[in-house]
Amino acid sequence: MNHINIFLEAIVAERGRSKRTVASYKSDLELASAQLGDLTHLSSEDIADYLASLSHKGIGASTIARKTSAFRSFYRFLALEKIITKNPTLSLELPRVAKPLPKYLTADEIEDLINAAG
């Protein structure tokens, strides 16, 4: 039984996820499955180690955050469907993603900064 495909069908039908999100989750989960084996038998340590290994490979925080989100949604689904008895992602935290600085300031924003500095 392919739990990943069942999960993907469910998030489209029940949650109305976009095709892009579904494609990303599919890719993330299938890649993890290819590297880790049957995802229904992983521990929280297995998942944390896998995500940490991605960061060591130079994968960015926003991509790891999406992969973490895919895992959390997948395991929440498996637990609700009683496919697993314990959700190994309950203690997973999303990595902090830095917000980019604005690329430019308008003339009014520059003036406001100068006035605020006093």
Phi, psi and chi 1 to 4 in degrees:
 res  aa     phi    psi   chi1   chi2   chi3   chi4
   1 MET       -  130.2  176.3  179.9  -64.9      -
   2 ASN   -94.5   98.2 -171.3  -25.6      -      -
   3 HIS   -66.9  -29.6  -65.2  107.6      -      -
   4 ILE   -64.0  -47.7  -66.2  172.4      -      -
   5 ASN   -64.5  -38.2  -73.1  -22.6      -      -
   6 ILE   -63.4  -43.6  -64.6  168.0      -      -
   7 PHE   -60.5  -45.4  162.5   68.8      -      -
   8 LEU   -63.4  -40.3  -64.6  171.3      -      -
   9 GLU   -62.5  -39.3  -70.5  173.4   11.1      -
  10 ALA   -66.7  -41.6      -      -      -      -
  11 ILE   -72.1  -24.5   65.0  170.9      -      -
  12 VAL   -74.0  -47.9  168.8      -      -      -
  13 ALA   -71.3  -44.4      -      -      -      -
  14 GLU   -91.8  -33.9  -63.9  170.2   10.4      -
  15 ARG  -110.4   -6.9  -62.4 -175.9 -166.5  159.5
  16 GLY    62.3   33.7      -      -      -      -
  17 ARG   -64.2  148.5  -64.1  -71.2  171.1  111.5
  18 SER   -70.4  159.8   72.8      -      -      -
  19 LYS   -60.8  -35.9  -71.1 -179.8 -176.9 -179.1
  20 ARG   -65.2  -44.6 -170.5  175.8 -168.2  177.7
  21 THR   -63.2  -45.2  -62.9      -      -      -
  22 VAL   -61.3  -43.0  172.7      -      -      -
  23 ALA   -63.6  -40.8      -      -      -      -
  24 SER   -65.8  -46.6  -66.3      -      -      -
  25 TYR   -60.9  -41.6  -81.0   17.2      -      -
  26 LYS   -60.5  -49.1  178.7  178.6 -178.7  174.6
  27 SER   -60.2  -46.5  171.7      -      -      -
  28 ASP   -61.0  -47.1  -66.2  -18.9      -      -
  29 LEU   -71.6  -38.8  -65.6  170.3      -      -
  30 GLU   -68.3  -37.8  -73.0  179.0  -13.7      -
  31 LEU   -64.6  -44.1 -179.6   62.2      -      -
  32 ALA   -62.5  -42.4      -      -      -      -
  33 SER   -63.1  -39.5  178.1      -      -      -
  34 ALA   -64.5  -33.5      -      -      -      -
  35 GLN   -88.5  -31.9  -68.2 -177.7   14.8      -
  36 LEU  -109.8  -13.1  -58.7  171.4      -      -
  37 GLY    91.0 -154.6      -      -      -      -
  38 ASP   -60.6  114.8 -176.3   -0.4      -      -
  39 LEU   -67.6  -20.6  -62.6 -178.8      -      -
  40 THR   -73.5   -8.8   62.6      -      -      -
  41 HIS  -112.4   13.1  -67.1   71.2      -      -
  42 LEU   -83.9  149.1  -62.5 -178.4      -      -
  43 SER   -95.2  170.3   68.3      -      -      -
  44 SER   -63.4  -33.4   56.9      -      -      -
  45 GLU   -66.7  -40.7  -67.6   81.3   18.3      -
  46 ASP   -58.4  -45.2  -65.8  -28.9      -      -
  47 ILE   -68.9  -43.8  -62.9  167.3      -      -
  48 ALA   -62.2  -41.6      -      -      -      -
  49 ASP   -64.5  -41.1  -71.1  -13.3      -      -
  50 TYR   -61.6  -47.9  171.1   73.8      -      -
  51 LEU   -65.1  -37.6  -66.5  169.5      -      -
  52 ALA   -64.9  -37.3      -      -      -      -
  53 SER   -64.2  -30.3   76.5      -      -      -
  54 LEU   -65.7  -40.2  -62.5  175.8      -      -
  55 SER   -66.1  -35.3  130.0      -      -      -
  56 HIS   -68.7  -21.8  -63.7  -50.7      -      -
  57 LYS   -87.3    2.5  -67.1  177.4 -177.6  176.0
  58 GLY    88.6   11.8      -      -      -      -
  59 ILE   -76.4  135.2  -65.7  175.5      -      -
  60 GLY   -70.7  161.5      -      -      -      -
  61 ALA   -62.3  -36.3      -      -      -      -
  62 SER   -68.7  -35.9   60.8      -      -      -
  63 THR   -69.6  -41.5  -59.2      -      -      -
  64 ILE   -66.0  -35.9  -66.1  171.6      -      -
  65 ALA   -62.2  -41.7      -      -      -      -
  66 ARG   -65.4  -41.9 -172.3 -161.5   66.4 -128.6
  67 LYS   -63.8  -40.0  -70.0  176.3 -176.8  -69.4
  68 THR   -62.8  -42.2  -56.9      -      -      -
  69 SER   -62.8  -40.0 -179.1      -      -      -
  70 ALA   -61.8  -45.4      -      -      -      -
  71 PHE   -60.8  -47.5  -88.1  119.4      -      -
  72 ARG   -61.2  -43.6  -70.0  168.4   71.1 -174.0
  73 SER   -65.5  -42.4  -66.1      -      -      -
  74 PHE   -61.2  -48.9  178.7   65.4      -      -
  75 TYR   -72.0  -30.8  -75.7  103.4      -      -
  76 ARG   -62.7  -43.3 -171.7  176.8  -42.5  115.2
  77 PHE   -61.4  -48.0  168.7   78.5      -      -
  78 LEU   -60.2  -38.3  -66.2  178.6      -      -
  79 ALA   -69.2  -42.4      -      -      -      -
  80 LEU   -63.3  -34.8  -73.8  171.1      -      -
  81 GLU   -84.2    0.8  -65.5  -64.5  -43.1      -
  82 LYS    62.4   29.9  -51.6 -134.1 -176.5  -55.3
  83 ILE   -81.3  -32.4  -64.2  167.0      -      -
  84 ILE  -124.5  156.1   59.5  172.0      -      -
  85 THR   -97.3  -23.0   56.6      -      -      -
  86 LYS  -133.0  129.1 -177.1  179.4  176.6 -165.7
  87 ASN   -83.0  111.0 -177.8  -18.8      -      -
  88 PRO   -75.1   -3.3   27.8  -32.9      -      -
  89 THR  -102.0    5.4   64.0      -      -      -
  90 LEU   -60.0  -32.0  -69.8  177.1      -      -
  91 SER   -95.0    0.1   62.4      -      -      -
  92 LEU   -71.5  134.9  -81.0 -176.6      -      -
  93 GLU  -111.4  144.3  -66.4 -176.6   20.3      -
  94 LEU   -71.6  137.1  -67.8  173.3      -      -
  95 PRO   -65.6  148.7   10.1  -12.8      -      -
  96 ARG   -74.3  129.1  -59.8 -148.7 -174.7  -92.0
  97 VAL  -108.3  120.9  178.2      -      -      -
  98 ALA   -67.3  138.0      -      -      -      -
  99 LYS   -85.9  133.0  -65.1 -173.5 -179.8 -169.9
 100 PRO   -69.6  148.3   23.3  -29.6      -      -
 101 LEU   -74.1  154.4  -65.7  172.2      -      -
 102 PRO   -62.4  147.6   12.8  -18.9      -      -
 103 LYS   -76.4  -26.3  -64.5 -175.9 -167.4  -68.7
 104 TYR  -155.6  160.8   60.7   88.6      -      -
 105 LEU  -113.8  144.6  -63.0  174.5      -      -
 106 THR   -77.2  166.4   65.4      -      -      -
 107 ALA   -59.3  -40.1      -      -      -      -
 108 ASP   -64.6  -39.9  -71.0  -22.7      -      -
 109 GLU   -65.9  -39.0  -69.5  169.4  -31.0      -
 110 ILE   -64.3  -44.1  -67.5  170.1      -      -
 111 GLU   -61.9  -42.3 -169.7  173.2  -39.4      -
 112 ASP   -61.3  -40.7  -70.6  -16.6      -      -
 113 LEU   -63.9  -43.7  -75.9  173.6      -      -
 114 ILE   -64.0  -42.2  -67.9  170.2      -      -
 115 ASN   -67.3  -35.6  -69.5  -23.7      -      -
 116 ALA   -69.6  -30.4      -      -      -      -
 117 ALA   -73.5  -18.9      -      -      -      -
 118 GLY    93.0      -      -      -      -      -
